[in-house]
Amino acid sequence: DNSSEFIPQCRACRRQAREQSGEGDHHEGLSSDEELTPTEVDEFQKSKDNVLEDSRKIFEDVHADFCDIRKILLKFQEWKERFPDSYCDAYISFCLPKLLNPLIRVQLISWNPLEQDFTELEEMPWFRAIGEFSDAENVSESK
């Protein structure tokens, strides 16, 4: 099988071409296909900025009580405390993940765990709100 010999030859050819052209910013171990040109980096950054700007506008016409996860969960908690039979019959514990999914996804758009100073999921406000709701739900069930 010549394919195992072909790959190192290609790498050697690309390395030689980089050395002759004076490209010194290549990182060994990365494919040259994975390296982005400054134009591609600028286009990516503009595209990312546009997505982030659009994501900020998604809920701008929504009442604050219905786009804040903590406030939504408080409404469900009130429902459970005031009308436990109705709450149980509606299978809310199965509905909440689908209900909260879009809100969480919008908050995770800019999250990148590969960056040096990324925020841990457990430290995010929506994660803590869901944890508090789950704890409150477990306490009321144990009663």
Secondary structure, 3 states (H helix, E strand, C coil): CCHHHHHHHHHHHHHHHHHHHCCCCCCCCCCHHHCCCHHHHHHHHHHHHHHHHHHHHCCCCCCHHHCCHHHHHHHHHHHHHHCHHHHHHCCHHHHHHHHHHHHHHHHHCCCCCCCCCCCCHHHCHHHHHHHHHHHHHHHHHHC
